[in-house]
């Protein structure tokens, strides 16, 4: 029962996280001052912390760990890539074009992470293209 509650929390945080990232990306591309609001800077960290904590708790409950379960390892590697792309997109990219490209790449990686989670296949949707 607790596992399913954590799973629902995790999925809700996944949706909130990508919605927030998308909104901040659109604001970045449009040059909106809303990116400077305190809530805009703090809330994503709260959501993403809950997302990570629920993932860790579920992994412990089902005994699936990075470097043991391939699909979990793939998700962790994808998460690191997503975070790095997100930093370039929202903070560190020197040009708007580079930020926009990093933003689109981060969205693609996020989609791949979700496909890995749903399929339990380390290749995720890439397996449909015969990549892995």
Backbone torsions as a table, in degrees:
resi	resn	phi	psi	omega
1	UNK	NA	-43.3	-179.9
2	UNK	-64.3	-37.0	179.4
3	UNK	-58.9	-45.0	-177.6
4	UNK	-68.1	-34.5	174.9
5	UNK	-63.6	-43.9	177.4
6	UNK	-63.8	-39.6	179.7
7	UNK	-63.6	-41.4	178.0
8	UNK	-65.5	-40.9	176.2
9	UNK	-61.9	-44.1	-179.3
10	UNK	-61.0	-48.3	-179.9
11	UNK	-63.8	-40.3	177.1
12	UNK	-61.8	-41.6	178.6
13	UNK	-68.0	-35.5	175.5
14	UNK	-58.6	-47.8	-178.9
15	UNK	-65.6	-43.7	178.6
16	UNK	-64.8	-39.4	-178.1
17	UNK	-64.8	-47.9	-178.4
18	UNK	-70.9	-34.0	176.2
19	UNK	-64.0	-44.1	178.8
20	UNK	-65.4	-42.9	178.9
21	UNK	-63.1	-42.9	179.4
22	UNK	-62.2	-45.2	179.5
23	UNK	-62.2	-45.2	178.9
24	UNK	-65.1	-34.4	176.7
25	UNK	-65.1	-42.8	177.2
26	UNK	-63.3	-42.7	177.9
27	UNK	-63.3	-38.1	178.4
28	UNK	-63.5	-46.4	-178.4
29	UNK	-64.8	-31.2	-179.4
30	UNK	-91.5	-3.5	179.4
31	UNK	73.5	27.2	-177.1
32	UNK	-70.6	141.9	176.2
33	UNK	-75.9	-10.1	179.4
34	UNK	-62.1	-21.1	177.1
35	UNK	-64.7	-21.8	-176.8
36	UNK	-88.1	-8.2	-179.6
37	UNK	-63.7	144.2	179.7
38	UNK	-57.9	-45.1	179.9
39	UNK	-60.0	-38.8	179.7
40	UNK	-65.9	-30.5	-179.8
41	UNK	-86.2	-28.2	-173.9
42	UNK	-94.9	-44.4	-173.6
43	UNK	-56.7	-41.7	178.5
44	UNK	-59.0	-34.6	178.8
45	UNK	-67.9	-36.2	177.9
46	UNK	-66.4	-49.8	-179.7
47	UNK	-61.2	-46.9	-177.4
48	UNK	-68.5	-30.6	175.5
49	UNK	-67.0	-43.5	176.3
50	UNK	-63.6	-38.5	177.7
51	UNK	-60.7	-47.7	-179.2
52	UNK	-67.7	-43.5	179.7
53	UNK	-63.2	-40.6	178.5
54	UNK	-67.4	-36.1	177.4
55	UNK	-64.7	-44.0	179.1
56	UNK	-63.3	-42.1	179.4
57	UNK	-64.7	-42.9	178.8
58	UNK	-65.7	-40.7	179.2
59	UNK	-60.5	-42.0	178.5
60	UNK	-65.2	-40.3	-178.5
61	UNK	-65.2	-37.8	-176.8
62	UNK	-99.0	-0.9	177.2
63	UNK	69.0	31.2	178.8
64	UNK	-111.6	115.2	-174.2
65	UNK	-125.0	154.0	173.8
66	UNK	-59.1	146.7	179.8
67	UNK	68.5	6.1	171.4
68	UNK	-119.0	-52.1	177.2
69	UNK	-99.7	120.2	-176.3
70	UNK	-56.5	-41.5	-177.5
71	UNK	-68.8	-32.4	177.6
72	UNK	-71.4	-40.1	176.2
73	UNK	-59.5	-44.3	179.3
74	UNK	-60.5	-41.7	179.1
75	UNK	-63.8	-40.8	-179.7
76	UNK	-66.0	-44.4	177.5
77	UNK	-62.5	-43.4	176.8
78	UNK	-60.9	-38.4	178.8
79	UNK	-62.5	-43.4	178.4
80	UNK	-62.0	-44.6	178.7
81	UNK	-62.8	-43.4	179.0
82	UNK	-60.5	-44.0	-179.9
83	UNK	-63.1	-45.7	179.9
84	UNK	-62.0	-43.7	176.8
85	UNK	-64.2	-38.5	178.5
86	UNK	-63.8	-38.9	177.2
87	UNK	-63.6	-43.5	177.5
88	UNK	-63.8	-43.7	-176.4
89	UNK	-65.8	-42.5	-171.5
90	UNK	-101.7	-14.9	-175.2
91	UNK	-136.5	-48.7	-164.8
92	UNK	-99.1	-13.0	-179.0
93	UNK	-64.2	126.1	-176.3
94	UNK	-72.0	-23.4	179.8
95	UNK	-126.5	157.3	178.5
96	UNK	-64.6	-34.8	179.1
97	UNK	-64.0	-44.1	178.5
98	UNK	-65.5	-41.4	177.6
99	UNK	-61.9	-43.2	178.8
100	UNK	-62.6	-42.7	177.7
101	UNK	-63.9	-43.0	178.0
102	UNK	-65.0	-36.1	178.0
103	UNK	-62.4	-48.4	179.0
104	UNK	-64.5	-40.3	178.0
105	UNK	-64.4	-40.0	178.5
106	UNK	-63.2	-40.7	177.2
107	UNK	-62.7	-40.1	178.5
108	UNK	-65.2	-42.1	178.6
109	UNK	-64.6	-40.0	178.5
110	UNK	-61.2	-44.2	176.9
111	UNK	-60.6	-40.1	177.9
112	UNK	-64.2	-42.1	178.4
113	UNK	-59.2	-44.0	178.6
114	UNK	-62.9	-40.8	179.6
115	UNK	-65.9	-34.5	175.7
116	UNK	-64.9	-44.2	-179.6
117	UNK	-62.7	-41.7	-177.8
118	UNK	-72.6	-35.7	-175.7
119	UNK	-93.6	-17.5	-173.2
120	UNK	58.0	26.8	179.2
121	UNK	-113.8	124.9	-178.0
122	UNK	-56.9	-24.1	179.2
123	UNK	-84.6	-17.9	-178.5
124	UNK	56.4	-137.4	-178.2
125	UNK	-68.8	-15.0	178.6
126	UNK	-66.5	-22.8	178.9
127	UNK	-64.8	-24.8	178.3
128	UNK	-69.0	-23.4	-179.1
129	UNK	-97.6	4.3	179.7
130	UNK	71.0	19.3	-179.0
131	UNK	-69.1	-39.6	-179.0
132	UNK	-125.7	NA	NA
